[in-house]
Amino acid sequence: MGALMIAGAILSEVIATLSLRASHGLTRIGPTIILVIGYGAAFVLLSQALKTLNVGPVYAIWSGLGTVGAFAGGVLLFGERIRPATVAGVVLVVIGVAVMYLGGGMEH
């Protein structure tokens, strides 16, 4: 159940982050509402996951995969450029998340 909570938290956070970009400085009401709901849902889901899972690996997974998701969403939705340095950064984030997951143990 904790893994589903993390997945939901990641998805909510990515949607909220992309809505933050779409809100144009919080001047567009629709994306602003989505970002408030998305970040709220992300934190509720993350807090529920942390009832049974360790904070270090969970936070690494949530923030790392959220970063990768926001990067991918920026490319797909907003036409942001893919540069070699950003690809290298994404690879490093994924490696870091994997190391945290493998080394930290998930359940407490």
C-alpha distances in whole Angstrom, upper triangle without the diagonal:
4,5,5,6,9,10,11,12,14,16,17,18,20,21,23,24,26,27,29,31,32,33,36,36,34,37,35,34,31,29,30,28,25,25,25,22,20,20,19,16,15,16,14,11,12,13,10,8,11,11,9,10,14,15,18,16,13,16,18,15,15,19,20,18,19,23,23,22,24,27,26,26,29,31,30,31,33,35,35,36,35,37,37,36,33,31,32,30,27,27,28,24,23,24,23,20,20,22,20,17,19,21,18,16,12,11,14
4,5,5,6,9,10,10,12,14,15,16,18,20,21,22,24,26,27,29,30,31,34,33,32,35,34,32,30,28,28,27,24,23,23,21,18,18,18,15,13,13,12,9,9,10,8,5,8,8,7,7,10,12,14,12,9,13,14,12,12,16,17,16,17,20,20,20,22,25,24,25,27,29,29,29,32,34,33,34,33,34,34,33,30,29,30,27,24,25,25,22,20,22,20,17,17,19,17,14,16,18,15,13,9,9,12
4,5,5,6,9,10,11,12,14,15,17,18,20,21,23,24,26,27,29,30,33,33,32,35,33,32,30,27,28,26,23,23,23,21,18,18,18,15,13,14,14,10,10,12,10,7,10,12,10,9,12,13,14,12,9,12,13,10,11,14,15,13,14,18,18,17,20,22,21,22,25,26,26,27,29,31,30,31,30,31,31,30,27,26,27,25,22,22,22,19,17,19,18,14,15,17,15,12,15,17,15,13,10,11,14
4,5,5,6,9,10,11,12,14,15,17,18,20,21,22,24,26,27,28,31,31,30,33,31,30,27,25,26,24,21,21,21,18,16,17,17,13,12,14,13,9,10,12,10,8,12,13,12,12,15,15,17,15,12,14,16,12,12,15,16,14,15,18,18,17,19,22,21,21,24,26,25,25,28,30,29,31,30,32,32,31,28,27,28,26,23,24,24,21,19,21,21,17,18,20,18,16,18,21,19,17,13,14,17
4,5,5,6,9,10,10,12,14,15,16,18,20,21,22,25,26,26,29,29,28,31,29,28,25,23,23,22,19,18,18,16,14,14,13,10,9,10,9,5,6,9,7,5,9,11,11,10,13,13,15,14,10,12,14,12,10,14,15,14,14,17,18,16,18,21,21,21,24,26,25,25,28,30,29,31,30,32,32,31,28,27,28,26,23,24,24,21,19,22,21,17,18,21,18,16,19,21,18,17,13,13,16
4,5,5,6,9,10,10,12,14,15,16,18,20,21,23,24,25,28,28,27,30,29,27,25,23,23,22,19,18,18,16,14,13,14,11,8,10,10,7,6,9,9,6,9,12,11,10,12,11,13,11,7,9,11,8,7,10,12,10,10,14,15,14,16,19,19,19,21,23,23,23,26,27,26,28,27,29,29,28,24,24,25,22,19,20,21,17,16,18,17,13,15,17,15,13,16,18,16,15,12,13,15
4,5,5,6,9,10,11,12,14,15,17,18,20,22,23,24,27,27,26,29,27,26,24,21,22,21,18,17,18,16,13,14,15,12,9,12,12,9,9,13,12,10,13,15,15,13,15,15,16,13,10,12,13,9,8,11,12,9,10,13,13,12,14,17,16,16,19,21,20,21,23,25,24,26,25,27,28,27,23,22,24,22,18,20,20,17,15,18,18,14,15,18,17,14,18,20,18,17,14,16,19
4,5,5,6,8,10,11,12,14,15,16,18,20,21,22,25,25,24,27,25,24,21,19,20,18,15,15,15,13,10,11,12,8,7,10,10,7,8,12,11,10,13,15,16,15,17,16,18,16,13,13,15,12,10,13,14,12,11,15,15,13,15,18,17,16,19,21,20,20,23,25,25,27,26,29,30,29,25,25,26,24,21,22,23,20,18,21,21,17,19,22,20,18,21,23,21,20,17,18,20
4,6,5,6,9,10,10,12,14,15,16,19,20,20,23,23,22,25,24,23,20,18,18,17,14,13,13,12,9,8,9,7,4,7,8,5,6,9,10,9,11,14,15,14,15,14,15,14,10,11,12,10,7,10,12,10,9,13,14,12,13,17,17,16,18,21,21,20,22,25,24,26,25,27,28,27,23,24,25,22,19,21,21,18,17,20,19,16,18,20,18,17,20,22,20,19,16,17,19
4,5,5,6,9,10,10,12,14,15,17,18,20,22,22,22,25,23,23,21,18,18,18,15,13,15,13,10,10,12,10,7,10,11,9,9,12,13,12,14,17,17,15,16,15,15,14,11,10,11,8,6,8,9,7,5,9,10,8,10,13,13,13,15,18,17,18,20,22,21,23,22,24,25,23,20,20,21,19,16,18,18,15,14,17,16,13,16,18,17,15,19,21,19,19,16,18,21
4,5,5,6,9,10,11,12,14,16,16,18,21,22,21,23,21,21,18,16,17,16,13,12,14,12,9,10,12,10,8,11,13,10,11,15,15,14,17,19,20,18,20,18,19,17,14,14,15,12,9,11,12,9,7,11,11,8,10,13,12,11,14,16,16,15,18,20,20,22,21,24,25,25,21,21,23,20,17,19,21,17,16,20,20,16,19,22,20,19,22,24,23,22,20,21,24
4,6,5,6,9,10,10,12,15,15,16,19,19,18,21,19,18,16,13,14,13,10,9,10,8,5,6,8,6,5,9,10,9,10,13,14,14,16,19,20,19,20,18,20,18,15,14,16,14,10,12,14,12,9,12,14,11,11,15,15,13,15,18,17,16,18,21,21,24,23,26,27,26,23,23,25,22,20,22,23,19,19,23,22,19,21,24,22,21,24,26,24,24,21,22,25
4,5,5,6,9,10,10,13,14,15,18,17,17,20,19,18,16,13,13,13,10,8,10,10,6,6,9,8,5,8,11,10,10,13,15,15,16,19,20,19,19,17,18,17,14,12,14,12,9,9,11,10,7,9,11,9,9,12,13,12,13,17,17,16,17,20,19,21,21,24,25,24,20,21,22,19,17,20,20,17,17,20,19,17,20,22,20,20,23,25,23,23,21,22,24
4,5,5,6,8,10,11,12,14,16,17,17,20,18,18,16,13,14,14,11,9,12,12,8,9,12,11,9,12,15,13,13,17,18,17,19,22,23,21,22,19,20,18,16,14,15,13,10,10,11,9,6,8,9,6,5,9,10,8,10,13,13,12,14,16,16,18,18,20,22,21,17,18,20,17,15,18,19,15,16,19,19,17,19,22,21,20,24,25,24,25,22,24,27
4,6,5,6,9,10,10,12,15,16,15,17,15,15,13,10,11,11,8,7,10,10,6,9,11,11,10,13,15,14,15,18,19,19,21,24,25,23,24,22,23,22,19,18,18,16,13,13,15,13,9,11,12,9,8,12,11,9,11,14,13,11,13,16,16,19,20,23,25,24,20,21,23,21,18,21,22,19,19,23,23,20,23,26,24,24,27,29,27,28,25,27,29
4,5,5,6,9,10,10,13,13,12,15,14,13,11,8,9,9,6,4,7,8,5,6,9,9,9,11,14,14,14,17,19,19,21,23,25,24,24,22,22,22,19,17,18,17,14,13,15,14,10,12,14,11,9,13,14,11,12,16,15,13,15,18,17,21,21,24,26,25,21,22,24,22,20,23,23,20,21,24,23,21,24,27,25,24,28,29,28,28,26,27,29
4,5,5,7,9,10,12,12,12,15,14,15,14,10,10,12,10,7,10,11,8,8,12,12,11,13,16,16,16,19,21,20,22,25,26,24,24,22,22,21,19,17,17,16,13,12,13,13,9,9,12,9,7,10,12,9,10,13,14,12,12,15,14,17,18,20,23,21,18,19,21,18,17,20,21,18,19,22,21,20,23,25,23,24,27,28,27,28,26,28,30
4,5,5,6,9,11,12,12,14,13,14,12,9,10,12,10,8,12,13,10,11,15,15,14,16,19,18,19,22,23,23,25,28,29,27,27,25,25,24,22,20,20,18,16,14,15,14,11,11,12,9,7,9,10,7,7,11,11,9,9,12,12,15,17,19,22,21,17,19,21,19,17,21,22,19,20,24,23,21,24,27,26,26,29,31,30,30,28,30,33
4,5,5,6,9,10,9,11,10,10,9,5,7,9,6,5,9,10,9,10,13,14,14,16,18,19,19,22,24,24,26,28,30,28,29,26,27,26,23,22,22,21,18,17,18,17,14,14,16,13,10,13,14,10,10,14,13,11,11,15,15,18,20,23,25,25,21,23,25,23,21,24,25,22,23,27,26,25,27,30,28,28,32,33,32,33,30,32,34
4,5,5,7,7,7,10,10,11,10,7,7,10,9,6,9,11,10,10,13,15,14,16,19,19,20,22,24,24,26,28,30,29,29,26,26,26,23,21,22,21,18,16,18,17,14,14,16,14,11,13,15,12,11,15,15,13,12,16,15,18,20,22,25,24,20,22,25,22,21,24,25,22,23,27,26,24,28,30,28,29,32,33,32,33,30,32,34
4,5,6,8,9,11,10,12,12,8,9,13,11,9,13,15,13,14,17,18,17,19,22,22,22,25,27,27,28,31,33,31,31,28,28,27,25,23,23,22,19,18,19,18,15,14,15,14,10,12,13,11,9,12,13,10,9,12,12,15,17,20,23,21,18,20,23,20,19,23,24,22,23,27,26,25,28,30,29,30,33,34,33,34,32,34,36
4,5,8,8,9,8,10,9,6,8,11,10,9,13,15,13,15,18,19,18,21,23,23,24,27,28,28,30,33,34,33,33,30,31,30,28,25,26,25,22,20,21,20,17,17,18,15,12,14,15,11,10,13,13,10,9,13,13,17,19,22,25,24,21,23,26,24,22,26,27,25,26,29,29,28,31,33,32,32,35,37,36,37,34,36,38
4,6,5,6,5,7,8,5,6,9,9,8,11,13,13,14,17,18,18,20,22,23,24,26,28,29,30,33,35,33,34,31,31,31,28,26,27,26,23,21,23,22,19,19,20,18,15,17,18,15,14,17,17,13,12,16,16,20,22,25,28,27,24,26,28,26,25,29,29,27,28,32,31,29,32,35,33,34,37,38,37,38,35,37,39
4,6,6,6,10,11,9,9,13,13,12,14,17,17,17,20,21,21,23,25,26,27,29,31,32,33,36,37,36,36,33,33,33,30,28,28,28,25,23,24,24,20,20,21,20,16,18,19,16,14,17,18,14,12,16,15,19,22,24,27,26,23,26,28,26,25,29,30,27,29,32,32,31,34,36,35,35,39,40,38,40,38,40,41
4,5,8,10,12,10,9,13,14,12,13,17,16,16,19,21,21,22,24,26,26,28,30,31,31,34,36,35,35,31,32,32,30,27,28,28,24,22,24,24,21,20,22,21,17,19,21,18,16,19,20,17,15,18,18,21,23,25,28,27,24,27,29,26,26,30,30,27,29,32,31,30,34,36,34,35,38,39,37,39,37,39,40
4,6,7,9,8,6,9,11,9,10,14,14,14,16,19,19,20,22,24,24,26,28,29,30,33,35,34,34,31,32,32,29,27,28,28,24,23,25,24,21,21,23,21,18,20,22,19,17,21,21,18,17,20,20,23,26,28,31,29,26,29,31,28,27,31,31,28,30,34,32,31,34,36,34,35,39,39,38,39,36,38,39
4,6,9,9,8,11,13,12,13,16,17,18,19,22,22,24,26,27,28,29,32,33,34,36,39,37,38,35,35,36,33,30,31,31,28,26,28,28,24,24,26,24,20,22,24,21,19,22,22,19,17,21,21,25,27,29,33,31,28,31,33,31,30,34,34,32,33,37,36,34,38,40,38,38,42,43,41,42,40,41,43
4,6,6,6,9,10,11,13,15,16,17,19,20,21,23,25,26,27,29,31,32,33,36,38,37,37,34,35,35,32,30,31,30,27,26,28,27,23,23,25,22,19,22,22,19,18,21,20,17,16,20,20,24,27,29,32,32,28,31,33,31,30,33,34,31,33,36,35,34,37,39,38,38,41,43,41,42,39,41,42
4,6,5,6,9,10,11,12,14,15,17,18,20,21,23,24,26,27,29,30,32,34,36,35,36,34,35,35,32,30,31,30,27,26,28,27,23,24,26,23,21,23,24,20,20,23,22,19,19,22,23,27,29,32,35,34,31,32,35,32,31,35,35,32,33,37,36,34,37,40,38,38,41,42,41,41,38,39,41
4,5,5,6,9,10,11,12,14,16,17,18,20,21,22,24,26,27,29,30,32,35,34,35,32,34,33,30,28,30,28,25,25,27,25,21,23,24,21,19,21,22,18,18,21,20,16,17,21,22,26,28,31,34,33,29,31,34,31,29,33,34,31,32,35,35,33,35,38,36,36,39,41,39,39,36,38,39
4,5,5,6,9,10,10,12,14,15,16,18,20,21,22,24,25,26,28,31,32,31,32,30,31,30,27,25,26,25,22,21,23,22,18,19,20,17,15,18,18,15,15,18,17,14,14,18,19,22,24,27,30,29,26,27,30,27,26,29,30,27,28,32,31,29,32,35,33,33,36,38,36,36,34,35,37
4,5,5,6,9,10,11,12,14,15,17,18,20,21,23,25,26,27,29,32,31,31,29,30,30,27,25,26,25,22,21,23,22,19,20,22,19,16,19,20,17,17,20,20,17,17,21,21,24,26,29,32,30,27,29,31,28,27,30,31,28,29,32,31,29,33,35,33,33,37,38,36,36,33,35,36
4,5,5,6,8,10,11,12,14,16,17,18,20,21,23,24,26,28,30,30,31,28,30,30,26,25,27,26,22,22,24,23,19,21,23,20,18,21,22,19,19,22,22,18,19,23,23,27,29,31,34,33,29,31,33,30,29,32,32,29,30,34,32,30,33,35,33,33,37,38,36,36,33,34,35
4,6,5,6,9,10,10,12,14,15,16,18,20,21,22,24,26,28,27,29,26,28,27,24,22,24,23,19,19,21,20,16,18,20,17,15,18,19,15,16,20,19,16,17,21,21,25,26,29,31,30,27,28,30,28,26,29,30,26,27,30,29,27,30,32,30,30,34,35,33,33,30,31,33
4,5,5,6,8,10,10,12,14,15,16,18,20,21,22,25,27,26,27,24,25,25,22,20,21,20,17,16,19,18,14,16,18,15,13,16,17,14,15,19,18,16,16,20,20,23,24,27,29,28,24,26,28,25,23,27,27,24,25,28,27,25,28,30,28,28,32,33,31,31,28,30,31
4,5,5,6,9,10,11,12,14,15,17,19,20,21,23,26,25,26,23,25,25,22,20,22,22,18,18,21,20,16,18,21,18,16,20,21,18,19,22,22,20,20,24,23,27,28,30,32,31,27,29,31,28,26,29,29,26,27,30,28,26,29,31,29,29,33,33,31,31,28,29,31
4,6,5,6,9,10,10,12,14,15,17,18,20,22,24,24,25,23,25,25,21,20,22,21,17,18,21,19,16,19,21,18,17,20,21,18,20,23,22,20,21,25,25,28,29,31,33,32,28,30,32,29,26,29,30,26,27,30,29,26,29,31,29,28,32,33,30,30,27,28,29
4,5,5,6,9,10,10,12,14,15,16,18,20,22,22,23,21,22,22,18,17,19,18,14,15,17,16,12,15,17,14,13,17,18,15,17,20,19,17,19,22,22,25,26,28,30,29,25,26,28,25,23,26,26,23,23,26,25,22,25,28,25,25,28,30,27,28,24,26,27
4,5,5,6,9,10,10,12,14,15,16,19,21,20,21,18,20,20,17,15,17,16,12,13,16,15,12,14,17,15,13,17,18,16,17,21,21,19,20,23,22,25,26,28,30,28,24,26,27,24,22,25,25,21,22,25,24,21,24,26,24,23,27,28,26,26,23,24,25
4,5,5,6,9,10,11,13,14,16,17,20,20,21,18,21,21,17,16,19,18,14,15,19,18,15,17,20,18,17,21,22,20,21,24,24,22,24,27,26,29,30,32,33,31,28,29,31,27,25,28,28,24,25,28,26,23,26,28,25,25,28,29,26,27,23,24,25
4,6,5,6,8,10,11,12,14,16,18,18,20,18,20,20,16,15,18,17,13,15,18,16,14,17,19,16,16,20,21,19,21,24,23,22,24,27,26,29,29,31,33,31,28,29,30,27,25,27,27,23,24,27,25,22,25,27,24,23,27,28,25,25,21,22,23
4,6,5,6,9,10,11,12,15,17,16,17,15,17,16,13,12,14,13,9,11,14,13,10,14,16,14,14,18,18,17,19,22,22,21,22,25,24,27,27,29,30,28,25,25,27,24,21,24,24,20,20,23,21,18,21,23,20,20,23,24,22,22,19,20,21
4,5,5,6,9,10,10,13,15,15,15,13,15,16,12,11,14,14,10,12,15,15,13,16,18,17,17,20,21,20,22,25,25,24,25,28,27,29,29,31,32,30,27,28,28,25,23,25,25,21,22,24,22,19,22,23,20,20,24,24,21,21,18,19,20
4,6,5,6,9,10,11,14,14,16,14,17,17,14,14,17,16,13,15,18,17,16,19,21,19,19,23,24,22,24,28,27,26,28,31,30,32,32,34,35,33,30,30,31,28,26,28,28,24,24,27,25,21,24,26,22,21,25,26,23,22,19,19,19
4,5,5,6,9,10,12,12,14,13,16,15,12,12,15,13,11,13,16,15,14,17,19,17,18,22,22,21,23,26,26,25,27,30,29,31,31,33,33,32,28,29,29,27,24,26,26,22,22,24,22,19,21,23,20,19,22,23,20,19,16,16,18
4,5,5,6,9,11,10,11,10,12,12,8,9,12,11,8,11,14,13,12,16,18,16,17,21,22,21,23,26,26,26,27,30,28,30,29,31,32,30,27,27,27,24,22,24,23,19,19,21,19,16,19,20,17,16,19,20,17,17,14,14,15
4,5,5,7,10,10,11,10,13,14,10,11,14,14,12,14,17,17,16,19,21,20,21,24,25,25,26,29,29,29,30,33,32,34,33,34,35,33,30,30,31,27,25,27,26,22,22,24,22,19,21,22,19,18,21,22,18,18,14,14,14
4,5,5,8,9,12,11,15,15,11,13,16,15,13,16,19,18,17,21,22,21,23,26,26,26,28,31,30,30,32,34,33,35,35,36,37,35,32,32,32,29,27,28,28,24,24,25,23,20,22,23,20,18,21,22,19,17,14,13,14
4,5,6,6,9,9,12,11,8,10,13,12,11,14,16,16,16,19,20,19,21,24,25,24,27,29,29,29,31,33,32,34,33,34,34,33,30,29,30,27,24,25,25,21,20,22,20,17,18,20,16,15,18,18,15,14,10,10,11
4,5,5,6,6,10,10,8,9,13,12,11,14,16,17,17,20,21,21,23,25,26,26,28,31,31,31,33,35,33,35,34,35,35,33,30,30,30,27,25,26,25,21,21,22,20,17,18,19,16,14,17,17,14,13,10,9,9
4,6,8,9,13,13,11,13,16,16,15,18,20,20,20,23,25,25,26,29,30,30,32,34,34,34,36,38,37,39,37,39,39,37,34,34,34,31,29,29,28,25,24,26,23,20,21,22,19,17,20,20,16,14,11,9,9
4,7,9,12,12,10,13,16,15,15,18,20,20,21,24,25,25,26,29,30,30,32,34,34,35,37,39,37,39,37,38,38,36,34,33,33,30,28,28,27,24,23,24,22,19,19,20,17,15,17,17,14,12,8,6,6
4,6,9,8,7,10,12,12,12,15,17,17,18,21,22,22,24,26,27,28,30,32,32,33,34,36,35,36,34,35,34,33,30,30,29,27,25,25,24,21,20,20,18,15,16,16,13,11,14,14,10,9,5,4,6
4,6,6,6,9,10,11,12,14,16,17,18,20,21,22,24,26,27,28,30,32,33,33,35,36,34,35,33,34,33,31,29,29,28,25,24,24,22,19,19,19,16,14,15,14,11,10,12,11,8,7,5,6,6
4,6,5,6,8,10,10,12,14,15,16,18,20,20,22,24,25,26,27,30,31,31,32,34,32,33,31,32,31,29,27,27,26,23,22,22,20,17,18,18,15,13,15,14,11,11,14,13,9,10,8,9,9
4,6,5,6,9,10,11,12,14,15,16,18,20,21,22,24,25,27,29,30,31,32,33,30,31,29,29,29,26,24,24,23,20,19,20,17,15,15,15,12,10,12,11,7,8,11,10,7,9,8,11,11
4,5,5,6,9,10,10,12,14,15,16,18,19,21,22,23,25,27,28,29,30,31,29,30,28,28,27,25,23,23,21,19,17,17,16,13,12,13,10,7,9,9,5,5,8,8,6,7,6,10,11
4,5,5,6,8,10,11,12,14,15,16,18,20,21,22,24,26,26,27,28,30,28,29,27,28,28,26,23,23,23,20,18,18,17,14,13,15,12,9,11,12,9,8,11,12,9,10,7,10,12
4,5,5,6,8,10,10,12,14,15,16,18,20,20,22,24,25,26,27,28,26,27,26,26,26,24,21,22,21,18,16,18,16,13,13,14,12,9,12,13,9,10,14,13,11,12,11,13,14
4,6,5,6,8,10,10,12,14,15,16,18,19,21,22,24,25,26,27,24,25,23,24,23,21,19,18,18,15,13,14,12,9,10,11,8,5,9,9,7,8,11,12,10,12,11,14,16
4,6,5,6,8,10,10,12,14,15,16,17,19,21,22,23,24,25,24,24,22,23,23,21,19,18,18,15,13,14,13,10,9,11,9,6,8,10,8,7,11,13,11,12,11,14,16
4,6,6,6,8,10,10,12,14,15,16,18,20,21,21,22,24,22,24,22,24,24,22,19,19,19,16,14,16,15,11,11,14,12,9,12,14,11,11,15,16,14,15,13,15,17
4,6,5,6,9,10,10,12,14,15,16,18,20,20,21,22,20,21,20,21,21,19,16,17,17,14,12,14,13,9,10,13,11,9,12,14,12,13,16,17,15,17,15,18,20
4,5,5,6,9,10,11,12,14,15,17,18,20,20,21,19,20,18,19,18,16,14,14,14,11,9,10,10,6,7,10,8,6,10,12,10,11,14,16,15,17,16,19,21
4,5,5,6,8,10,10,12,14,15,16,17,19,20,18,19,17,19,19,18,14,14,15,12,9,11,12,8,7,11,11,8,10,13,12,12,15,17,17,18,16,19,22
4,5,5,6,8,10,10,12,14,15,16,17,18,17,18,17,19,20,18,15,15,16,13,11,13,14,10,11,14,13,11,14,17,15,15,19,20,19,20,18,21,23
4,5,5,6,9,10,10,12,14,15,15,17,14,15,14,16,16,15,11,12,13,10,8,11,11,8,10,13,12,11,14,16,15,16,19,21,20,22,20,23,25
4,6,5,6,9,10,11,12,14,15,15,13,14,12,14,15,14,10,10,11,9,6,9,10,8,8,12,12,11,13,16,16,16,19,21,21,22,21,24,27
4,5,5,6,8,10,10,12,13,14,13,15,14,16,17,17,13,13,15,13,10,13,14,11,11,15,15,14,16,19,18,18,21,23,23,23,22,24,27
4,5,5,6,9,10,10,11,12,11,13,13,15,17,16,12,13,15,13,11,14,15,13,13,17,17,16,18,21,20,20,24,25,25,26,24,27,29
4,5,5,6,9,10,10,11,8,10,9,11,13,12,9,10,12,10,8,12,13,12,13,16,16,16,18,21,21,21,24,26,25,27,26,29,31
4,5,5,6,8,10,10,9,10,9,12,14,14,11,10,14,13,10,13,15,13,13,17,18,17,19,22,22,22,24,27,27,28,26,29,32
4,5,5,6,8,9,9,11,12,15,17,17,14,14,17,16,13,16,18,16,16,20,21,19,21,24,24,24,27,29,29,29,27,30,33
4,6,5,5,7,6,9,10,13,16,16,12,13,16,15,13,17,18,17,18,21,21,21,23,26,26,26,29,30,30,31,30,33,35
4,6,6,5,4,6,7,11,14,14,11,12,15,15,13,16,18,17,18,21,22,21,23,26,27,27,29,31,31,33,31,34,37
4,6,6,8,10,10,14,17,18,15,15,18,18,15,18,21,19,19,23,24,23,25,28,28,28,30,33,33,33,32,35,37
4,6,8,11,13,16,19,20,17,17,21,20,18,21,23,21,22,25,26,25,27,30,30,30,32,34,34,35,33,36,38
4,6,9,12,15,18,19,16,17,20,19,18,21,23,22,22,26,27,26,28,31,31,31,34,36,35,36,35,37,40
4,6,9,12,16,17,14,15,19,18,17,20,22,22,22,25,26,26,28,31,31,31,34,36,36,37,36,39,41
4,7,10,13,14,11,13,16,15,15,18,20,19,20,23,24,24,26,28,29,29,32,34,34,35,34,37,40
4,6,10,11,9,11,14,14,14,16,18,18,20,22,23,24,26,28,29,30,32,33,34,36,35,38,41
4,7,8,7,7,10,11,11,13,15,16,17,19,20,21,23,25,26,27,29,31,31,33,33,36,39
4,5,5,6,9,10,11,13,14,15,17,19,20,21,23,25,26,27,29,30,31,34,33,37,39
4,5,5,6,9,10,11,12,14,15,17,18,20,21,23,24,26,27,28,30,32,32,36,38
4,5,5,6,9,10,10,12,14,15,16,18,20,21,22,24,26,27,28,30,31,34,36
4,5,5,6,9,10,10,12,14,15,16,18,20,21,22,24,25,26,29,28,32,34
4,5,5,6,9,10,11,12,14,15,17,18,20,21,23,24,25,28,27,31,34
4,5,5,6,9,10,11,12,14,15,16,18,20,21,22,24,26,27,30,33
4,5,5,6,9,10,10,12,14,15,16,18,20,21,22,24,24,28,30
4,5,5,6,9,10,11,12,14,15,16,18,20,21,23,22,26,29
4,5,5,6,9,10,11,12,14,15,16,18,20,22,22,26,28
4,5,5,6,9,10,10,12,14,15,16,18,20,21,24,27
4,5,5,6,9,10,11,12,14,15,16,18,18,22,24
4,5,5,6,9,10,10,12,14,15,17,17,21,23
4,5,5,6,9,10,11,12,14,16,17,21,23
4,5,5,6,9,10,10,12,14,15,19,21
4,5,5,6,9,10,10,12,12,16,18
4,5,5,6,8,10,11,12,16,18
4,5,5,6,8,10,12,16,18
4,6,5,5,8,10,13,15
4,6,5,6,7,11,13
4,6,7,9,12,14
4,6,9,12,14
4,6,9,10
4,6,8
4,7
4
